[in-house]
Amino acid sequence: MKALILAGGFGTRLRPLSCTRPKILFPIVNKPLLEWTFQNLAEYNIKEAVLAVNHHTEIFIKQSRIRRHGIKVFFSRDPAKKPLGTGGPIKNAEKLLDPHKTFLVLNGDIFAHINYQELLESHERTDATATIALHEVGDPSRYGVAEMTGANRIRRFIEKPAPGEAPTNLINAGVYALNPRIMRHISRDKKISIENQVFPKLAEQGELYGHVFKDLWMDVGQLEDYLEINKVLLDSSSQKRKAKPREHVKVQEPVAFDRGVLIEKRSTIGPYAVLGQNVYVGRNVRIRDSIILSGTAIDDFSSIHGAIIGENVAIGKGVKIQKGCVLGDHVSLKDDIVLAENVSICPGKEVSESIQKSGHVV
């Protein structure tokens, strides 16, 4: 059994963080999303994965040296400067898949705890061309929505219906079990959306089925979703703090610290703070509801609330970073800077004056 992981997207909704890393390598509680995916696949004895990537993403993944949890990895690269949508990469990877066996397809920007064995068994019982993992959400308008019959056959599949017009709250969770005959419906070297062009046709032909699951699932394709999945995981597991804070440091659970974190006196960390490897926190610093990536240094008397800070960022003394701010890698903030809510700063920028306009992009 092989899993095909669609990892070639450019992550435009995750800028400025995705300017310097593919979204599939975004750390979630200090572990790359792709490693979480490998871990979940290995739990169900899936031993091989094909990564459908662009050249940029392939290089990043090979350089990252993340744990593969015993999974053998193959790469299927999209043609240069020719995005293939969500369907094209499946056809492009055909040569790496068994022409006689069902395979899994996973969108690379989802976090899911799915019983893959149950999904595959459900798929085999119906001899479907495609079986979609379905998850119930409050607002289905951002996703593909399935309307099913009593026998789990999908009667209609509607991609991103207008608010209030979705026939159900069961959405496409971005995980599919596919019969090799799916390849008949996808043209080679052509951009095609499996959600818009293939699934609706299969539904009309009675070859599309659904498998509803209720375990943890989140789309991490947007920055607010990225913050939220970190919070969910902090709540769901007891994180062992690896930092060695000095005396008089206040830690408010839940938090997660990676190796080499150093926190000085009278700082308060948490709740819902994730600090990456070798993060330095000075004295009298306040961090909550935030993600601080590796190598960042935060000087004395600064505060960060509800923000995402990239790698190797330098934050001066007395800096105030407010909710919704996102700082790209290698940003430098001078002393006493104040950032209004939802300010985004692109990688490598140096900021020497406060930004009072909410939503400003530097």
C-alpha positions in Angstrom: 0.0 0.0 0.0 1.3 3.4 -1.0 0.2 6.9 0.0 0.6 9.8 -2.4 1.0 13.1 -0.6 0.2 16.2 -2.6 2.9 18.6 -1.4 3.5 20.9 -4.4 1.4 23.9 -3.4 3.0 27.3 -2.9 1.2 28.2 0.3 0.2 31.7 -0.7 -2.3 32.0 2.2 0.5 31.3 4.6 2.8 34.2 3.6 5.1 35.5 4.8 6.1 32.2 6.5 5.7 30.3 3.3 8.1 32.6 1.5 11.0 30.7 3.1 9.6 27.2 3.6 6.9 24.9 2.0 3.7 24.6 4.0 4.2 20.9 4.4 7.3 21.6 6.6 5.6 24.1 8.9 6.4 23.0 12.5 3.4 22.0 14.6 4.3 21.8 18.2 7.9 21.8 17.1 7.5 18.9 14.6 7.1 19.4 10.8 3.6 18.7 9.4 5.1 16.1 7.1 6.6 14.2 10.0 3.2 14.1 11.7 1.8 12.7 8.4 4.5 10.0 8.2 3.9 9.1 11.8 0.1 8.7 11.3 0.7 6.6 8.1 3.2 4.3 9.9 0.7 3.7 12.7 -1.5 1.9 10.1 1.4 -0.1 8.6 1.6 2.0 5.4 5.3 1.7 4.5 5.7 3.7 1.3 4.9 7.3 0.4 5.2 9.2 -2.9 5.6 12.9 -2.5 4.2 15.0 -5.4 6.3 18.1 -5.3 7.7 21.0 -7.2 11.5 21.4 -7.4 11.6 24.0 -4.6 9.7 21.8 -2.2 11.7 18.7 -3.0 14.9 20.5 -2.1 13.5 21.7 1.2 12.3 18.3 2.1 15.6 16.6 1.3 17.5 19.2 3.3 15.2 19.0 6.3 16.2 15.4 7.3 12.9 14.9 9.2 12.1 11.5 10.7 10.3 9.2 8.3 9.1 6.7 10.8 10.2 3.7 8.7 8.4 4.9 5.5 10.2 4.6 2.2 9.9 7.9 0.3 9.7 8.5 -3.5 9.5 11.8 -5.2 7.3 12.7 -8.2 8.1 16.2 -9.4 5.7 18.5 -11.3 7.0 19.8 -14.6 8.9 23.1 -14.1 6.7 26.2 -14.3 3.6 24.1 -15.1 1.4 23.6 -12.0 -0.9 20.5 -12.5 -3.6 21.4 -10.0 -4.8 18.6 -7.6 -5.5 16.0 -10.3 -2.5 16.3 -12.5 0.0 15.3 -9.9 -1.9 12.0 -9.3 -1.6 11.2 -13.0 2.0 12.4 -13.0 2.9 9.9 -10.2 1.2 7.0 -12.0 4.5 5.3 -12.8 5.4 5.2 -9.1 2.1 3.5 -8.1 1.0 -0.1 -8.4 -1.4 -0.3 -11.4 -3.3 -3.1 -9.7 -3.7 -1.8 -6.1 -5.7 0.8 -4.3 -3.7 3.8 -3.1 -4.2 6.7 -0.7 -4.0 10.4 -1.6 -3.5 13.0 1.1 -3.5 16.8 0.7 -0.2 18.0 2.2 -1.7 20.9 4.2 -4.1 18.9 6.4 -3.6 17.6 9.9 -5.6 14.4 10.4 -5.9 11.5 12.7 -7.7 9.0 10.4 -8.0 5.3 10.7 -6.6 4.5 7.3 -7.4 0.9 7.6 -11.1 1.6 8.1 -11.1 4.0 5.1 -9.5 1.3 2.9 -11.9 -1.4 4.1 -14.8 0.9 3.3 -13.4 1.6 -0.1 -12.9 -2.1 -0.9 -16.5 -3.1 0.2 -18.0 -0.9 -2.5 -15.5 -1.3 -5.3 -15.7 2.5 -5.7 -13.4 4.3 -8.1 -12.9 6.9 -5.3 -13.8 7.0 -1.6 -13.5 10.4 0.1 -12.8 10.7 3.8 -15.5 13.1 5.1 -15.5 15.2 8.2 -18.4 17.3 9.7 -17.7 21.0 10.2 -19.7 24.0 11.3 -19.1 26.1 8.1 -18.7 23.9 5.0 -18.5 26.9 2.5 -14.6 26.7 2.4 -14.6 23.1 1.3 -16.0 20.5 -1.1 -19.3 19.2 0.3 -20.8 15.7 -0.1 -24.4 14.7 -0.1 -24.7 10.9 0.4 -27.2 8.2 0.1 -27.9 5.7 2.9 -25.4 3.3 1.3 -22.6 5.9 1.6 -22.6 6.6 -2.1 -22.0 10.3 -2.8 -25.0 11.6 -4.8 -23.6 15.1 -5.3 -20.2 16.7 -4.7 -20.2 20.5 -4.7 -16.9 22.4 -4.4 -17.1 25.4 -2.1 -20.8 26.1 -2.1 -22.0 29.6 -1.2 -22.7 30.2 2.5 -26.0 28.7 3.5 -26.3 26.6 0.3 -24.4 23.5 1.3 -26.7 20.4 1.2 -24.8 18.9 4.3 -22.0 19.8 6.7 -19.9 16.8 5.5 -16.8 18.1 3.8 -13.9 16.7 1.8 -11.2 16.1 4.4 -8.5 15.9 1.7 -7.8 12.1 2.1 -8.9 9.7 -0.6 -8.7 6.0 -1.3 -8.5 5.6 -5.1 -8.8 2.6 -7.4 -6.1 2.7 -10.2 -8.9 3.2 -12.8 -9.1 6.8 -11.5 -6.3 7.4 -14.0 -8.8 7.1 -16.9 -10.4 10.3 -15.7 -7.2 12.4 -15.6 -5.3 13.6 -18.6 -1.5 13.5 -18.6 0.5 16.8 -18.4 -2.7 18.8 -18.0 -3.8 21.0 -15.1 -6.9 19.5 -13.6 -8.9 19.9 -10.4 -9.9 16.5 -9.0 -12.5 18.3 -6.8 -14.1 20.4 -9.6 -13.7 18.1 -12.6 -13.3 14.5 -11.5 -15.3 14.0 -8.3 -18.6 15.5 -9.7 -18.4 13.3 -12.7 -17.7 10.2 -10.6 -20.7 11.1 -8.5 -23.0 11.3 -11.5 -21.7 7.8 -12.6 -22.3 6.3 -9.1 -18.6 5.6 -8.6 -17.9 8.0 -5.8 -18.3 7.0 -2.1 -17.8 8.6 1.3 -16.3 7.5 4.6 -17.2 9.6 7.6 -14.7 9.8 10.4 -14.9 11.8 13.7 -11.2 12.0 14.8 -9.1 15.1 14.8 -8.9 16.9 11.5 -7.8 20.5 10.6 -6.9 22.3 7.4 -3.8 24.2 8.2 -3.8 26.2 4.9 -4.3 29.6 6.6 -2.3 31.3 9.4 -5.2 31.3 11.9 -5.7 27.6 11.3 -2.0 27.1 11.9 -2.2 28.8 15.3 -5.3 26.8 16.1 -3.9 23.3 15.4 -1.0 24.1 17.7 -3.5 25.0 20.4 -5.5 21.9 19.9 -2.5 19.6 20.2 -1.2 21.5 23.3 -4.6 20.8 24.9 -4.7 17.2 23.8 -1.3 16.0 25.1 0.9 16.7 28.1 4.0 18.4 26.6 7.3 17.8 28.5 9.2 21.1 28.8 12.7 20.7 27.6 13.8 24.2 28.5 15.8 24.9 31.7 14.4 28.3 32.8 16.2 30.1 35.5 14.7 30.9 38.8 11.6 33.1 39.0 10.3 32.2 35.5 6.6 31.7 35.3 5.3 29.0 32.9 1.6 28.8 32.4 0.5 25.4 30.8 0.0 24.3 28.1 3.3 25.2 26.5 5.9 23.3 24.4 9.6 24.1 24.4 12.1 22.5 22.0 15.8 21.9 22.7 18.1 24.7 23.8 15.4 27.2 24.8 16.7 29.7 27.4 14.4 31.9 29.4 15.7 34.6 31.7 14.3 35.8 35.1 10.8 37.2 35.7 9.5 36.2 32.3 6.0 34.7 31.8 5.5 32.1 29.1 2.1 30.7 28.2 -0.6 29.6 28.1 -0.5 28.3 24.5 3.1 29.2 23.7 5.3 27.1 21.5 9.0 27.9 21.5 11.3 26.3 18.9 14.8 25.1 19.1 17.4 27.6 20.6 14.9 30.4 21.2 16.2 33.0 23.7 13.9 34.9 25.9 15.2 37.8 28.0 14.0 39.2 31.3 10.5 40.4 32.0 9.2 39.1 28.7 5.5 38.0 28.2 4.6 35.5 25.5 1.2 33.9 25.2 -1.0 32.3 22.4 2.0 32.5 20.1 4.4 30.4 18.1 8.1 31.3 18.1 10.2 29.4 15.5 13.8 28.3 16.0 16.7 30.6 16.6 14.7 33.7 17.5 15.9 36.1 20.2 13.5 38.2 22.2 15.1 40.9 24.4 14.0 42.2 27.8 10.6 43.7 28.6 9.0 42.7 25.3 5.5 41.1 24.9 4.1 38.9 22.2 0.4 38.0 22.2 -1.4 35.9 19.5 1.4 36.1 17.0 3.6 33.9 14.8 7.3 34.7 14.7 9.6 33.1 12.1 13.1 31.7 12.4 16.1 33.7 13.5 14.1 36.9 14.2 15.7 39.5 16.4 13.3 41.4 18.6 14.6 44.3 20.6 13.9 45.6 24.1 10.4 46.8 25.0 8.8 45.6 21.8 5.0 45.0 21.8 3.7 42.6 19.2 -0.1 42.3 19.1 -2.7 39.7 18.0 -2.6 38.4 14.4 0.9 39.6 13.6 3.2 37.4 11.5 6.9 38.0 11.2 8.9 36.2 8.5 12.3 34.7 9.0 15.3 36.9 9.8 13.2 40.0 10.6 14.7 42.6 12.9 12.7 44.8 15.2 14.5 47.7 16.9 13.9 48.6 20.6 10.4 49.9 21.7 8.7 49.0 18.5 4.9 48.6 18.7 3.1 46.5 16.0 -0.7 46.9 15.7 -2.9 43.9 15.2 -2.5 41.8 12.0 0.7 43.3 10.8 2.8 41.1 8.5 6.5 41.6 7.9 8.3 39.9 5.0 11.5 38.0 5.6 14.7 39.9 6.1 13.0 43.2 6.8 14.4 45.6 9.4 11.8 47.7 11.2 12.9 50.8 13.1 9.5 52.6 13.7 6.3 51.4 15.2 3.4 50.4 12.9 0.1 51.6 14.1 -2.0 50.6 11.1 -3.7 47.3 11.6 -3.3 44.8 8.7 -0.2 46.6 7.3 2.3 44.6 5.3 5.9 45.5 5.3 
